[in-house]
Amino acid sequence: MIRYYLDTSIWLDSLEERDEPGFPKTSLAHELVKYIVKNGHAILISDLVLEELNNSGYHEWDVDLLFYSLREVLKFIPEFLN
């Protein structure tokens, strides 16, 4: 199984319209997640990403809602970089 660690910027690209001219970051983030799910791979999520999403203004329930549909492919890893 291939595992992907998506940093906070990818999740923010997915949640917000953060496209730039010639660089459709939002749709690319959505396509990446779809590819991972379709191919039965895993997405690693760390407490660092959760903390950064909270610090970016997303409440715990917003994050829970985002990750609920991905629960079968998400794998939590504590303190990834600390």
ABEGO torsion letter per residue (X at the ends): XBBBBBBAAAAAAAABBABBBGBBAAAAAAAAAAAAAAAGBBBBBBAAAAAAAAAAGBBAAAAAAAAAAAAAABBBBBGAAX
